[in-house]
Amino acid sequence: MTLFQKFSKPVASLLIVVMTILTWGCQTTTNTGRDAQIGAAAGGIIGGIIGSRSGNFAKGAIIGAVIGGAGGAIIGNYMDKQAAEIDRNVKDAKVVRVGESIKVVFDSGILFSTGSATITSNSRYNIEQLARILNRYHDTNIVIEGHTDNIGSEAMNQSLSERRAESVATLLNVYGVSGNRVSPVGYGKTRPVSTNETEAGRRLNRRVEVLIYANDELKRQAESGELKL
């Protein structure tokens, strides 16, 4: 499982510096130890900067949703276990731990046929497996982001990204994930992670990201010591 990713936004260097200072250069195979060291104020500042600069509230909120202390360590452990299960059981997905949250990235070419928002029969099993895990770790909220490359009109890409995010959200709901937990959103071609000048880059940009983060109840349980893993 991939535990860290590079942030391509202009504030990446600030994030790296702050995280390095707070963790005293420690590296670990999980985020639990680091989560215990990062304070809520620092997390909130970083998240707010990234969210405002990128225009992406979901990612900013996730990076900033850091409790810190013992509660943060407990949520970190909860997320480590969940991420490991997703990594083992959901094929064709990249799993990234971000702060006290998880990002699962699917290549849209695997989930959908070209230009379609209908999930392929081969991919339904992976979404079902993801749903089973989300249902076991039920005290989380989920943001589903649809993204495209820059081929075609802006309106077409925006619509396609929204419909694909909705398709994943709907299928998760079919497999028992409460609709109250899930927020689908489409960004069209506005959030590339690679160049659109090459086919390899465009393929990376055609993706669906599932962002998983602690809800208020999980935070309450972690801070009160009720959450035991």
C-alpha positions in Angstrom: 0.0 0.0 0.0 1.2 3.5 -0.8 1.2 5.6 2.4 2.2 9.0 1.1 1.7 11.1 -2.0 3.3 14.2 -3.4 1.1 17.3 -3.3 1.3 19.2 -6.6 -0.2 22.4 -5.4 2.0 25.5 -4.7 1.7 24.9 -0.9 3.3 21.5 -1.2 6.7 22.7 0.1 5.0 24.4 3.1 3.2 21.2 4.0 6.4 19.1 3.7 8.3 21.5 5.9 5.6 21.7 8.6 5.1 17.9 8.6 8.9 17.4 8.8 9.2 19.7 11.7 6.3 18.2 13.6 7.5 14.6 13.1 11.2 15.3 13.7 12.0 13.5 10.5 10.6 10.1 11.7 9.4 7.7 9.0 7.0 4.8 9.7 5.0 2.3 7.8 1.8 3.7 9.3 0.4 7.1 10.1 -0.6 6.2 13.7 2.6 7.5 15.4 2.6 10.7 13.3 -1.1 11.4 14.0 -0.3 11.4 17.7 2.2 14.2 17.2 0.4 16.6 14.9 -1.8 19.1 16.7 -5.3 20.1 15.6 -4.2 23.7 15.1 -1.4 22.8 12.7 -3.6 20.4 10.8 -6.3 23.0 10.5 -3.9 25.7 9.2 -2.4 23.3 6.6 -5.8 22.0 5.5 -7.2 25.5 5.2 -4.3 26.7 3.1 -4.5 23.7 0.7 -8.3 23.9 0.5 -8.4 27.6 -0.3 -5.5 27.5 -2.8 -6.8 24.4 -4.7 -10.5 25.3 -4.5 -11.0 21.7 -3.3 -12.8 21.8 0.0 -12.9 18.0 0.4 -9.1 17.5 0.3 -8.5 20.6 2.4 -10.9 19.4 5.1 -9.4 16.0 5.1 -5.8 17.2 5.5 -7.0 19.6 8.2 -9.1 17.2 10.1 -6.4 16.3 12.5 -7.2 15.7 16.2 -3.7 15.0 17.4 -2.7 13.5 20.7 -4.1 10.1 21.9 -7.4 10.6 19.9 -5.4 11.2 16.7 -3.4 8.1 17.3 -6.6 6.0 17.8 -8.1 7.3 14.6 -4.8 6.8 12.8 -4.8 3.1 13.9 -8.5 2.8 12.8 -7.6 4.3 9.4 -4.4 2.2 9.0 -6.4 -1.0 9.5 -9.1 0.1 7.1 -6.6 1.2 4.4 -4.8 -2.2 4.7 -8.1 -4.0 4.2 -8.8 -1.9 1.1 -5.4 -2.5 -0.3 -5.7 -6.3 0.2 -9.2 -6.7 -1.1 -9.9 -4.0 -3.7 -8.1 -4.7 -7.0 -7.0 -2.0 -9.4 -7.1 0.7 -6.8 -4.3 2.9 -5.4 -4.6 3.4 -1.6 -3.0 6.5 0.0 -3.1 7.5 3.6 -3.3 11.2 4.1 -3.2 12.6 7.6 -6.0 10.8 9.5 -7.8 9.9 6.3 -7.7 7.6 3.3 -7.7 8.2 -0.5 -8.6 5.4 -2.9 -7.9 6.2 -6.5 -9.5 4.2 -9.4 -8.5 4.6 -13.0 -11.7 5.6 -14.8 -10.7 3.4 -17.7 -11.0 0.4 -15.4 -14.4 1.4 -13.9 -16.1 2.7 -17.1 -16.1 2.3 -20.8 -14.9 5.3 -22.8 -17.4 8.2 -22.5 -19.7 6.1 -20.3 -20.8 6.6 -16.7 -22.0 3.0 -16.3 -19.7 0.9 -14.1 -18.5 -2.2 -16.0 -19.6 -5.6 -14.8 -15.9 -6.5 -14.0 -15.6 -3.4 -11.8 -18.8 -3.9 -9.8 -17.1 -6.6 -7.7 -14.4 -4.1 -6.6 -17.0 -1.5 -5.6 -18.8 -4.2 -3.7 -15.6 -5.2 -1.9 -15.0 -1.5 -1.0 -18.6 -1.2 0.3 -18.1 -4.2 2.5 -15.1 -2.6 4.2 -16.8 0.8 4.5 -19.7 -0.9 6.2 -17.4 -2.4 8.8 -15.8 0.9 9.4 -19.1 2.8 9.5 -18.0 5.9 11.5 -16.6 7.7 8.4 -17.8 10.1 5.8 -17.0 9.6 2.1 -16.4 12.1 -0.7 -16.4 10.6 -4.3 -14.7 12.8 -6.8 -14.9 12.3 -10.6 -12.1 13.7 -12.8 -11.4 13.7 -16.5 -8.7 14.7 -18.9 -9.0 17.8 -21.2 -10.2 16.0 -24.3 -13.6 17.3 -25.3 -15.6 20.3 -24.2 -15.6 21.6 -20.7 -19.3 21.0 -20.3 -19.0 17.4 -21.5 -16.2 16.6 -19.1 -17.9 18.3 -16.2 -21.1 16.3 -16.8 -19.2 13.0 -17.3 -17.2 13.5 -14.1 -20.4 14.2 -12.1 -22.2 11.2 -13.6 -19.3 8.9 -12.8 -19.1 10.1 -9.2 -22.8 9.6 -8.9 -22.6 6.0 -10.3 -20.0 5.0 -7.8 -22.1 6.6 -5.0 -25.2 4.8 -6.1 -23.5 1.4 -6.3 -22.0 1.9 -2.9 -25.5 2.6 -1.6 -26.8 -0.6 -3.4 -24.2 -2.5 -1.4 -25.4 -1.0 1.9 -23.4 2.1 2.4 -25.7 4.8 3.8 -26.3 7.7 1.4 -26.0 10.1 4.3 -22.3 9.2 4.4 -21.5 9.8 0.8 -21.0 13.0 -1.1 -20.4 12.7 -4.9 -18.9 15.6 -6.8 -17.5 16.1 -10.3 -14.5 18.3 -11.1 -14.3 17.7 -14.9 -10.9 18.5 -16.2 -10.1 21.2 -13.5 -8.0 19.0 -11.2 -5.3 17.2 -13.3 -2.6 15.3 -11.5 -0.5 15.0 -14.6 0.1 16.6 -18.0 -2.7 16.4 -20.6 -0.1 16.5 -23.3 0.5 12.7 -23.3 -1.8 9.7 -23.3 -0.1 8.4 -20.2 -0.7 11.7 -18.4 -4.3 11.9 -19.6 -5.0 8.4 -18.3 -3.8 9.5 -14.8 -6.2 12.4 -15.0 -9.2 10.2 -15.9 -9.9 8.9 -12.4 -12.3 8.5 -9.5 -11.1 9.3 -6.0 -12.8 8.0 -2.9 -11.9 10.1 0.1 -12.6 8.6 3.5 -12.4 10.6 6.7 -13.6 10.4 10.3 -17.1 11.6 11.1 -17.9 13.5 14.3 -19.0 10.4 16.1 -15.7 8.7 15.5 -13.8 11.8 16.6 -15.9 11.9 19.8 -15.2 8.2 20.5 -11.5 8.6 19.9 -11.2 11.7 22.1 -13.3 10.1 24.9 -11.4 6.9 24.8 -14.5 4.9 23.9 -13.0 3.7 20.6 -11.1 0.5 21.1 -9.3 -1.5 18.3 
